[in-house]
Amino acid sequence: MTGRGAQPARDPALPGRLFGAELESLVPVLRECPDAGFGRPVAACPGWTVRDVLAHCSGDLTQVVNGDFGDDLGSPEANERDIAARADWPHTRIVDELEHGLRHAGPAVAAAGGPLDKVALGVWLHGGDVRDTLGVPGAYDGPGLPDALALLSRLTHERGRPLVHACFDGAGAPFVLGAPAPGVRPVRFHGDAPTLIRLCSGRATHATYELSGGVAEALNMFG
């Protein structure tokens, strides 16, 4: 676990592992998904369908692999352009592009030295959004969870988010998110790791958890 208030070290292989986890677990689900599933609205991304979420992810990954992304990568405007550019594609082509990106984006993200790591976390989170929408088990969980937590720890520290000591059910030392601030006591979370992921990424949760020293909204790293 990350030390209390320490700057988490960057693992350049981590994004590739997150992509690999989605390649092995999400892509097969999409290959079997009926056409109607791609049109389902995604609660975590208002106005988007499953297809839109996948088009956004595959567009980002393709730009990273090709090295042709701009400063607005991941912005609302860029996301809508990616979705619009794929509006006439069959679902299978979008899944093909997503699979290609998951296979090949890891080295490019690693070589960038850190600024593109957020793409890996975003793709993994959106994989959870898709699972949640389709009713597939493992949303915000599964083999990629440890790496997603490690990346979340580093990104929340870099962004100066409130310090959180998370005690996961059955775990030992607390997992640490965010950065310390003089005179500010850490927020304390007790529950399971997927629930913490949901809170920190602004996703809804119906799970039971305990939070002291702060409100759930303060955990949202995108808030």
Secondary structure, DSSP 8 states (H G I E B T S, - for coil): ---TT------TTHHHHHHHHHHHHTHHHHHH--HHHHTSB-TTSTT-BHHHHHHHHHHHHHHHHHT---TTTTSHHHHHHHHHHTTTS-HHHHHHHHHHHHHHHHHHHHHTTSTTHHHHHHHHHHHHHHHHHHT-S-TT-STTHHHHHHHHHHHHHHTT-B-EEEEETT-SS-EEESB--TT---EEEEE-HHHHHHHHTT----S--EEESS-GGGG-TT-
